[in-house]
Amino acid sequence: MFNQLIKLESKYNIGLQPNRADLTFTHKESGNTLYITGADTEDDAEKLRGLKLKKVVLDEVASFRAHLNYLIEEVIEPTLIDTDGSLILIGTPSANPGENFFHKVTSGIENGWSVHKWTILDNPHIPHAAKWLEAYRQRKGWDENHPIYMREWLGLWTTDSDSLVYKYQRLRNNFAALPQVQYNYIIGADLGFEDAFAAVVLAFSYDLREALVIVTGK
């Protein structure tokens, strides 16, 4: 992103002075500063504490992990109070809506947000988009209800379990007896709070490339 902004400055002479040391741009006339940073973890989010910000833009919000609520409610929003600033969330729907904060915002579940949506079909600079998408679907063998097409090209939230877990295939994944090698066993447990409790026993051997599920239960 930093290098892309340098290219834009060089092309359009916006008036941005880059600082590579801290990944910031300062506008030569107004003195406003543009920060470019990441917040992949909760620790990264802490770097934003104490700032006085006018506008914050979070990109690809649907891909953020569970700390997104913490990042917004406890870190970013307090930085906007002094300037009466605004927060913008940008992204494409993910394959796992669930408790995703971006899903709640764009679906109207989370109050207080102004929601704006558009797709490639709304871009006046790509007049051939509809024809291209039709050819793309034919090449992929998809109809308009395919979850990836709906999510990536129409901007719609869809649950797509195939993209989240490996799909069980009986011929490939089922077995009646274990190969005769030395095994180590691991017990995994998911202590459900709202969902069900689940447990699994895995067997692995240093002589094999696969881990074997011996028993599951919930």
C-alpha positions in Angstrom: 0.0 0.0 0.0 2.8 2.4 0.8 4.5 2.0 -2.5 1.2 2.3 -4.4 0.6 5.6 -2.7 4.1 6.8 -3.8 3.2 6.0 -7.4 -0.1 7.9 -7.0 1.8 10.9 -5.6 4.3 10.8 -8.4 1.5 10.6 -11.0 -1.0 13.1 -9.6 1.1 15.4 -7.4 -1.3 15.1 -4.4 1.1 16.8 -2.0 2.0 13.8 0.2 5.5 13.7 1.8 6.4 10.0 2.5 8.3 8.8 5.5 9.5 5.2 5.0 10.8 4.9 8.5 7.3 4.8 10.1 5.2 4.2 7.0 3.4 7.6 7.1 2.6 10.4 4.6 2.3 14.0 5.6 0.3 16.4 3.5 2.5 19.3 2.6 -0.2 22.0 2.9 -2.6 20.8 5.6 0.0 19.0 7.8 -2.4 16.0 8.2 -0.7 12.6 8.6 -1.7 9.4 6.9 -0.7 6.2 8.8 -0.4 2.8 7.2 -0.4 -0.1 9.6 -1.6 -3.6 10.2 -3.6 -5.2 13.0 -3.2 -8.9 12.5 -3.2 -9.6 16.2 -4.5 -8.0 19.4 -0.9 -6.9 20.2 -0.7 -5.1 16.9 -4.0 -3.3 17.7 -2.4 -1.9 20.9 -0.1 0.2 18.7 -3.1 2.4 17.8 -3.9 3.3 21.3 -3.6 7.0 22.4 -3.7 8.5 18.9 -6.2 11.2 17.9 -7.5 10.1 14.5 -10.0 11.8 12.2 -10.7 8.9 9.9 -9.8 5.2 10.1 -10.2 2.7 7.2 -10.0 -1.0 7.9 -9.6 -3.1 4.7 -10.7 -6.7 4.2 -12.5 -6.7 7.5 -14.2 -10.1 6.9 -10.8 -11.7 7.1 -10.0 -10.3 10.6 -9.8 -12.8 13.4 -11.7 -12.7 16.7 -10.0 -9.6 17.9 -11.9 -7.4 15.5 -14.5 -6.4 18.1 -11.7 -5.5 20.5 -9.9 -3.5 17.8 -12.9 -1.5 17.0 -14.7 -1.0 20.3 -11.7 -0.7 22.7 -8.9 0.7 20.6 -10.1 2.6 17.5 -13.4 4.2 18.5 -11.8 5.9 21.5 -9.2 7.5 19.2 -12.0 9.1 17.2 -13.7 10.9 20.1 -11.6 14.1 20.2 -12.0 14.8 16.5 -15.5 13.4 16.1 -14.0 11.1 13.5 -15.4 8.3 11.4 -14.6 4.6 10.9 -14.9 2.9 7.5 -15.0 -0.9 7.1 -14.2 -2.4 3.7 -14.3 -6.0 2.6 -15.7 -8.9 0.7 -18.0 -11.4 2.5 -16.3 -14.5 3.9 -17.3 -18.1 3.8 -18.2 -18.1 7.5 -20.6 -15.4 8.5 -21.4 -16.7 12.0 -20.4 -14.1 14.6 -18.4 -12.2 12.1 -18.6 -8.5 13.1 -18.5 -7.3 9.4 -21.4 -9.6 8.7 -23.4 -8.1 11.5 -22.7 -4.6 10.2 -23.5 -5.2 6.6 -26.6 -7.2 7.4 -28.1 -4.6 9.7 -27.7 -6.7 12.9 -25.2 -4.2 14.3 -26.9 -0.8 14.6 -25.4 2.6 13.9 -23.6 1.9 10.6 -24.3 3.3 7.1 -24.0 0.4 4.6 -23.1 0.8 1.0 -22.7 -2.1 -1.5 -21.7 -2.5 -5.1 -20.2 -5.1 -7.4 -18.1 -5.1 -10.6 -21.3 -4.7 -12.5 -21.7 -1.2 -11.1 -18.3 -0.1 -12.3 -18.8 2.1 -15.4 -15.2 1.7 -16.4 -15.7 -2.1 -17.0 -18.7 -2.2 -19.4 -18.0 -5.8 -20.5 -18.2 -7.1 -16.9 -21.5 -9.0 -17.4 -20.2 -10.8 -20.5 -16.9 -11.6 -18.8 -18.7 -13.0 -15.7 -20.9 -15.2 -17.8 -17.9 -16.7 -19.6 -16.2 -17.1 -16.2 -19.1 -19.1 -14.8 -19.3 -21.3 -17.9 -15.6 -22.0 -17.6 -15.9 -22.9 -14.0 -19.1 -24.9 -14.5 -20.9 -22.6 -12.0 -24.4 -21.2 -12.0 -25.3 -17.9 -10.4 -26.0 -19.6 -7.0 -22.5 -21.0 -6.6 -21.3 -19.8 -3.2 -17.9 -18.6 -4.4 -19.5 -16.6 -7.2 -22.1 -15.1 -4.9 -19.5 -14.1 -2.3 -16.6 -12.9 -4.5 -18.5 -11.3 -7.4 -21.9 -10.4 -6.0 -20.8 -9.4 -2.5 -23.3 -11.7 -0.8 -22.8 -13.6 2.4 -23.0 -17.3 1.9 -22.1 -20.2 4.1 -19.6 -22.5 2.3 -18.5 -25.4 4.5 -16.5 -26.9 1.7 -14.1 -24.0 1.8 -13.7 -24.2 5.6 -13.1 -28.0 6.1 -11.9 -30.9 4.1 -14.8 -32.8 2.7 -15.2 -36.4 3.8 -14.7 -38.9 1.0 -15.6 -42.5 1.9 -13.2 -44.2 -0.5 -10.3 -41.9 0.5 -10.9 -41.3 4.2 -12.6 -44.5 5.5 -10.5 -47.4 6.9 -11.3 -50.7 8.7 -7.9 -51.4 10.2 -4.7 -49.5 11.1 -1.4 -50.2 9.3 0.9 -52.2 11.6 3.2 -49.5 12.8 3.9 -47.9 16.2 1.3 -45.2 17.0 1.1 -42.2 19.3 -2.4 -41.1 20.4 -3.7 -37.6 21.0 -7.0 -36.6 22.6 -8.5 -33.3 21.5 -11.5 -31.7 23.2 -13.6 -28.7 22.3 -15.2 -27.6 25.6 -18.5 -26.1 24.2 -20.0 -23.2 26.0 -23.0 -22.4 23.7 -22.3 -25.2 21.2 -22.0 -28.9 21.9 -19.0 -30.5 23.7 -16.8 -32.5 21.2 -13.9 -34.9 21.6 -11.7 -36.7 19.1 -8.9 -39.3 19.4 -6.1 -39.1 16.7 -3.4 -41.6 16.0 -0.2 -40.7 14.2 3.1 -42.5 13.5 6.5 -41.2 12.5 6.4 -43.9 9.7 3.2 -42.5 8.1 2.3 -39.2 6.4 -1.3 -39.3 7.6 -3.0 -38.6 11.0 -5.9 -41.0 11.6 -9.2 -40.2 13.4 -9.9 -43.2 15.7 -13.1 -42.0 17.4 -15.1 -38.9 17.7 -18.0 -38.0 20.0 -20.0 -35.1 21.4 
